[in-house]
Amino acid sequence: MTKIRLGFIGVGGIATGRHIPTFRTFDEVEIAAVHDVDIKRAEKVAEELGIPGVFAEIEDMYPHVDAIVICTPNKFHAELSIDAMDNGKHVLCEKPMAMTTEECNAMIEAEKRNGVRLHIAYHYRYMKEAIASKKVIERGMIGDPLVVRVRGLRRRKVPGWGVFTNYDLQGGGALIDYGCHLLDMAMYLMGDVKPVEVSSTTYNHLSRTNTVNEWGHFNRDTFEVEDHVSAFIRFNNGATMLFETSWAANIPEDENHISISGTKAGLDVFNMQVNQADEDLMTTMRIDYIKVDETFSRLQAEDFISAVKYGTPLTVASEEAKEVSKIIEAIYLSSKEQRSIRL
Ligand SMILES: NC(=O)c1ccc[n+]([C@@H]2O[C@H](COP(=O)([O-])OP(=O)(O)OC[C@H]3O[C@@H](n4cnc5c(N)ncnc54)[C@H](O)[C@@H]3O)[C@@H](O)[C@H]2O)c1
């Protein structure tokens, strides 16, 4: 394979704002084709960005590409990924992996039976804070992660564009759109753990009130999804996670927070510091610099290119992305049925 020919399915915000501009900077990639149910949008994007192929039917696009990037609403992730893999294409699919664990399992089966690579775009794993934290943990500096606190909170920022408040197309709100990134990042740092029990409550109260929203306008009458989630998650190794996410919290400012209390020391991921204690001293070690030469978008793209070209392992394994979806599904079910869910 000289160049990897990429085809895009869905060319809205994330395709044109992140993936196309990023992949275009790689010599070994050609953005060969686009498809969108909105064919006028596909034509416009192709014309503006000089992409040679525009296809109204996905099956007509397959012969012209080696890999597919799926950037549609969540509802279509599973069916489109499986179809592409069954046509022998590698797939980079936007997050979340799918709407349900069952769909994730079907995607993993398609990946295996076709011998292709399936990458889910959990890009927080490529941030410098994630890279530094992974090194701290793998070097044994905090011991085994035990108690994990995760907060992904935005102050009054419900996405006022696209279909983010549409339950049928997205399967949920703040959690499946935004909180899932922090959940994924925290689980990545925790290592090989599996969730065993989830208890949660979801809310959709704050965004229905007539208050200011910083990210454009959304229709409160058709707002079908949660804006706030709090959850408690137990893992198979005895570790636990306190998790909270919101699009529209009344807090002083937005907050991305992950802190991990390990058996030896504590790690604050976004402040990048390790808190430790011995017999008579408490110390804090700040991580001042981490050598990362690329943006997270480029690192994510590089990971996919390398997996397709050389068969290297992906930083986001599909099995791991499935565990995130499993928790998301359990959080929604726990809240709906007002009980803990055993997994
Ligand atoms: N990684 C991130 O940080 C991040 C950020 C934003 C969005 N996303 C994810 O990316 C996906 C798309 O989000 P977006 O913001 O680009 O949305 P968008 O609404 O801007 O674009 C979606 C595009 O998909 C097209 N589409 C809809 N159904 C389709 C189908 N069945 N087949 C082909 N095309 C179809 C729409 O016409 C539209 O052009 C979502 O899954 C979202 O969760 C991820």
The ligand as an SDF file (V2000), in Angstrom:
LIG
                    3D

 44 48  0  0  0  0  0  0  0  0999 V2000
  -13.9870   13.3200   19.5050 N   0  0  0  0  0  0  0  0  0  0  0  0
  -14.6600   14.4140   19.7970 C   0  0  0  0  0  0  0  0  0  0  0  0
  -14.2430   15.2240   20.6260 O   0  0  0  0  0  0  0  0  0  0  0  0
  -15.9500   14.7020   19.0880 C   0  0  0  0  0  0  0  0  0  0  0  0
  -16.4140   16.0050   18.9580 C   0  0  0  0  0  0  0  0  0  0  0  0
  -17.6130   16.2310   18.2640 C   0  0  0  0  0  0  0  0  0  0  0  0
  -18.3170   15.1540   17.7550 C   0  0  0  0  0  0  0  0  0  0  0  0
  -17.8510   13.8830   17.9300 N   0  0  0  0  0  0  0  0  0  0  0  0
  -18.6100   12.7270   17.4190 C   0  0  0  0  0  0  0  0  0  0  0  0
  -18.5950   12.7770   15.9890 O   0  0  0  0  0  0  0  0  0  0  0  0
  -19.8360   12.3430   15.4590 C   0  0  0  0  0  0  0  0  0  0  0  0
  -20.3900   13.4200   14.5390 C   0  0  0  0  0  0  0  0  0  0  0  0
  -20.4900   14.6200   15.2440 O   0  0  0  0  0  0  0  0  0  0  0  0
  -20.4480   16.0290   14.4890 P   0  0  0  0  0  0  0  0  0  0  0  0
  -20.2720   17.0440   15.5630 O   0  0  0  0  0  0  0  0  0  0  0  0
  -19.4990   16.0170   13.3610 O   0  0  0  0  0  0  0  0  0  0  0  0
  -21.9510   16.0840   13.9540 O   0  0  0  0  0  0  0  0  0  0  0  0
  -22.5220   16.9240   12.7200 P   0  0  0  0  0  0  0  0  0  0  0  0
  -23.9940   16.9420   12.9130 O   0  0  0  0  0  0  0  0  0  0  0  0
  -21.7910   18.1950   12.5820 O   0  0  0  0  0  0  0  0  0  0  0  0
  -22.1570   16.0080   11.4450 O   0  0  0  0  0  0  0  0  0  0  0  0
  -22.7020   14.7440   11.2350 C   0  0  0  0  0  0  0  0  0  0  0  0
  -22.7890   14.5000    9.7310 C   0  0  0  0  0  0  0  0  0  0  0  0
  -23.2160   13.1580    9.4980 O   0  0  0  0  0  0  0  0  0  0  0  0
  -24.1900   13.1830    8.4480 C   0  0  0  0  0  0  0  0  0  0  0  0
  -25.0040   11.9790    8.5930 N   0  0  0  0  0  0  0  0  0  0  0  0
  -26.0340   11.7650    9.4610 C   0  0  0  0  0  0  0  0  0  0  0  0
  -26.4790   10.4870    9.3390 N   0  0  0  0  0  0  0  0  0  0  0  0
  -25.7120    9.9150    8.3780 C   0  0  0  0  0  0  0  0  0  0  0  0
  -25.7000    8.6110    7.8090 C   0  0  0  0  0  0  0  0  0  0  0  0
  -26.5350    7.6440    8.2230 N   0  0  0  0  0  0  0  0  0  0  0  0
  -24.7990    8.3530    6.8230 N   0  0  0  0  0  0  0  0  0  0  0  0
  -23.9670    9.3210    6.3900 C   0  0  0  0  0  0  0  0  0  0  0  0
  -23.9330   10.5680    6.8980 N   0  0  0  0  0  0  0  0  0  0  0  0
  -24.7930   10.8610    7.8960 C   0  0  0  0  0  0  0  0  0  0  0  0
  -24.9320   14.4920    8.6370 C   0  0  0  0  0  0  0  0  0  0  0  0
  -25.6000   14.8700    7.4620 O   0  0  0  0  0  0  0  0  0  0  0  0
  -23.7850   15.4280    9.0220 C   0  0  0  0  0  0  0  0  0  0  0  0
  -23.1740   16.0010    7.8940 O   0  0  0  0  0  0  0  0  0  0  0  0
  -20.7200   12.0010   16.6650 C   0  0  0  0  0  0  0  0  0  0  0  0
  -20.6510   10.6350   16.9240 O   0  0  0  0  0  0  0  0  0  0  0  0
  -20.0730   12.7620   17.8210 C   0  0  0  0  0  0  0  0  0  0  0  0
  -20.2330   12.1000   19.0730 O   0  0  0  0  0  0  0  0  0  0  0  0
  -16.6840   13.6600   18.5680 C   0  0  0  0  0  0  0  0  0  0  0  0
  1  2  1  0
  2  3  2  0
  2  4  1  0
  4  5  1  0
  4 44  2  0
  5  6  2  0
  6  7  1  0
  7  8  2  0
  8  9  1  0
  8 44  1  0
  9 10  1  0
  9 42  1  0
 10 11  1  0
 11 12  1  0
 11 40  1  0
 12 13  1  0
 13 14  1  0
 14 15  2  0
 14 16  1  0
 14 17  1  0
 17 18  1  0
 18 19  2  0
 18 20  1  0
 18 21  1  0
 21 22  1  0
 22 23  1  0
 23 24  1  0
 23 38  1  0
 24 25  1  0
 25 26  1  0
 25 36  1  0
 26 27  1  0
 26 35  1  0
 27 28  2  0
 28 29  1  0
 29 30  1  0
 29 35  2  0
 30 31  1  0
 30 32  2  0
 32 33  1  0
 33 34  2  0
 34 35  1  0
 36 37  1  0
 36 38  1  0
 38 39  1  0
 40 41  1  0
 40 42  1  0
 42 43  1  0
M  CHG  2   8   1  16  -1
M  END
$$$$
